[in-house]
């Protein structure tokens, strides 16, 4: 996720929602320190069918 535009920053709620919407398979991890959100991590998985492996060989 890119840094917010300084003219139109997204709220933390909006950034979390956008992170969730952007992931098809994976996880969104919210890092909290001193009761404040300090980081949002997106881990996305890419899944392949068995057929995908036989086509590339």
Residue pairs with C-beta under 8 A, 6 or more apart in sequence:
1 15
1 18
1 19
1 22
1 40
1 42
4 10
4 15
10 18
12 37
15 40
16 28
16 30
16 37
16 40
19 28
19 40
19 42
20 28
22 42
23 42
23 43
23 44
24 44
25 44
25 45
25 46
25 47
26 42
26 43
26 44
26 45
27 42
27 43
28 40
28 41
28 42
28 43
29 40
29 41
29 42
29 43
30 37
30 39
30 40
30 41
31 37
31 38
31 39
31 40
31 41
32 38
